[in-house]
Amino acid sequence: MAARSHTAAETEAKVALTRNRLVLEQAKAVGLLGTAKNTRLSGRVPAELIEAAKKRAHVTSDTELLELALSRLALEDDFGVRLVSRKGTIPADIDLGI
């Protein structure tokens, strides 16, 4: 069972690292990330929150975590909002073929 859990953990890490890479590549592609780091961000948050976020994202530094989190937020789509806004727009008599 331990070998199976280890494999699941490795798979989770690989998926997270791939997702992180894709998010950062997309952020770079749209000009949100580049070589210049010209702004400092400071704030107080619980250490447990930072550690849990780093663990979940599979990153080790605060800078990596901030870049990833801010990139995800900046690139987030509005799918949920658009989906909910369509509620009731499909006619009740439409044949869905089910």
ZISUL-V426141 format. One record per pair of residues at least 12 apart in sequence whose C-alpha atoms are under 8 Angstrom apart, sorted by the first residue. I is the first residue (numbers start at 1). J is the second residue. Records with the same first field share a line. If there is no record, write none. Layout:
I: J  J
//
This chain:
13: 58
16: 57  58
17: 57  58
20: 57  68
23: 68  71  72
24: 67  68  71
27: 71  75
32: 71
50: 62
53: 65
//
